[in-house]
Amino acid sequence: MKYILIIGLIILVSLKLSAMSIFLQATKSGWYPEFLQSVVITITSNNKPQKILDIGTGPGTLPQMLIQKNEALQITGIDIDKSMIAEAKRRLTHQNVSFRHQIANEPLPFADSEFDIVTFCSALFLLDDSAKKSLLDEAKRVLKPNGKIIALTPSGKKSIISSFAGVWKYPFSSRNYTFMVWKTATTNSGRKWQKQKWLFDYATQSKLQYSSSLTFNDNASLEILTKQVNK
């Protein structure tokens, strides 16, 4: 009962804030970097110089975490929200990191086979099927042979109450309340995404190698699609 009351208070507070404001607060919390950590580990486990494209980069949290781990990376972050790109540029200035505005539903302004890795963090599951396919087709086009598409998505696996009980595991922050807002907002859509197995089907149709695993205390799904070399 206590957890339900606390969750209710958090939701009431969040209703007074805009979605963008809550998201920006979340990116400065203790839990959000933990959410992204599996992507960071996957990319930086390879010490070779790599070109990374982060689609839906928001305020640039993932590029910031990546460049802190490996300054040899070349990272481009794109987003359809100009205010997010402005915030990303404000937060991070590095010679190997760039941010640019992307017009929605337009082809990606990059050459074929330009990137080693393309990332989507908490982005694909928000799009309709047509938009997902178009964007993934473009991601595949700009990906080098043996390159990887990495998608991190809320899993919806755990109940809101059980997830709330685990918030203490993340680094303390006054902004950790945003975890419950995120969990409440994404549980149903995350479960739907997992049930549909959309990326698995896309990988099969596009002849991409597919793997998946649960991460972030089972609250997120990490899916990897590898562009195999034609033989």
N, C-alpha and C positions, 0 to 999 in steps of 0.2 A: 504493500500500500504506500509506503514511504517513497519507493522509487517512482510509482505512478504519479504521485503529487509533484515530485521534483521534475519529472519529465513534462508534466503539464505546465509548470511555471516556466521552464525553458522554452516551450513552444509559444507561450503567451508573449514572452520577451521577444522571441524571434519574429513574431508577426508585426512588431513595431519597426523592424529593420528591413531594408530592402534585401533581395536575394544577393545582389552584388556585394553589399556591405557585409553580409554574413560570410560570403565566400572569402572576401579579403581578410576578415577576422580569422577564419579557419586556417588560411595559409600561414598565419603568424602564431598558430597554436602549437601545443606540444604533440598533438596526435597526427596532424596532417603530414609532416615529414616522415613519420612512421608509416603512414599509408603509402607513400611513394618509395619507401626504402627498397622494396623488392625490385623495382625498376632500376634504381641506382645500382644495386648490387649486380644485376644481370648485365648492365652495360659496362660498368667499370671493372668487372672480373676479367675483361680483355684489356690488357694494358696497351694495345696497339692504338695509334692515332685513328680516330673514327670521326665521320661526319654524321651528326645527329639532327633529325628534324622532329621538333616537338609540336604536334598539331593540337590546337586548343590549349596553348601554353599558359593562358591566364596571366597572372602577374609574374610569371617566370620562375616559379618555385623549383620545378624540376631542373631547368638549366642551371640555376644557382647551386643546387645540391651536386649536380654532376661536375661542374667546373671546379668546385671545391675538392672533389675527389681526384680529378684528373685534368690538369690544365692543358693537356695536349689535345683534348677534344675540340672539335669545331662544331658549334651548336647554333642552330637557327630555330627560333620560336615564332610561331605564327598564331594569330587569333583573329576572329571576325569582329571582335569588340575593340574599337580604337582606344577606349579608356583603359582596358586591360594592358594593351601594348604600351601605352604611356606609363602605366604603373610599373610594368616590367622594366622599362628603360630607366625609370627612376630608381628602382631597387638594385639593379645590376648593371655595372659597366665593366666590360672585359673585352679585350681585343679579339678573343675567340668566340664571343657570343654576340649574336645579333637578333633583333626582334623586328617583325614587320607585320603590317596589317594585311589580312587576307580577305578578299571579297567573297561573300558566301556564294556557293554553287559555281564558282569559277575554277578553271583548271589551276593546279599548283604552278607557280611561276619558276619552276626549276627544270633542269635538263633531265633526260632519261638517265637512270642508273647513277644518280649523283650522291645518294646517301647510303651509309652502312646500316643505319637504324632509323625507323620512323616510330614515334611513340604517340599513343592516345591515352591520356589518363583521365578517367571518369568523363569521357566525351562521347564515344560511339553509341552507347546505349540510350542517349538522349535524342538521337536522330531517327527519322523514318527510314524505312528500308531502302528507298531510292537514293536518299542522301548518303546513307552508309555505303552502299555499293559504289556510288560515284567517287566518294572520297577514298575508299579503299583501293579502287582501281587506279586512282591517281597516286596513292601511296606506293602501290606495287610498281607503277611506272618509274617513279623516281628512285626506287630501291635498287642497289647494286645486286648482282648475282651473289647468292649466299647471304644477302642482307636479311634483316629481321624487322617485322612489324610487331611492336609490343603494345598490347592493350591491357590497361588496368581498369577494372570495373567493380563497383560494389557487388558483393555476392548475394546479399539478402539472406544469407544462411542462418544467422543468429537472430533471435528475437531482440526487440528494442531494449527490453528490460535486462536481459542477460548481457547484452553489449554494454549497457550503461554501467553494470556492475564491474566491468573490466577497464573503465576509463582510467583508474588509478595506475594502470600499468604504463601509461604514456607519460613523458616528461611533463611536470606540472606547468600549467599556464592558466591564467584567468580566462583565456579564450577557449579552453577545452569544452565549454558548454556547447560550442558549435558542432562537436562530434555528435551529440544527440539530435541536433537539427538535421545534420547530414544523414544520420542513420534513419531518422523518421521519414525524411524526404525520398530516400533511395531504396528502402527495403523492398517495396513491391516491384519497382521497376528492375531492381537487381535480380530478384527471384525470377522475373519474367525473362530477363536476358539469359540467365543460366539455363532455364528450362528450354528456351528456343534453340540453344546451341548455334546461334547465328554465325559466329566466326568459324566454327568447325565446318559448317556447311559451305561457307564461302571459301575456306581453304581447300576443301575437297574439290569444289567446282573449278577453282583457279590453279589447282595443282601445286599448292603450297604445303609444306610440312607444318603440322600443327601439334602444339603441346599446351597443356594448361595445368595450373596448380592453384591451390588456395593459399592466401597469404594474409598478413595483417590480422592475425588472430582469427582467421577464417572469415573475416568481414569483407574480403576482397578476392577477386579472381584475376590471376595473371595469365594471359593468353599470348602465345608467341607463334607467329607465322613466319616461316623461313622460305625465302625465294630460292629455289633450287636451281643449280646450273643445268641448262639443257644439254643433254648428252646426244 
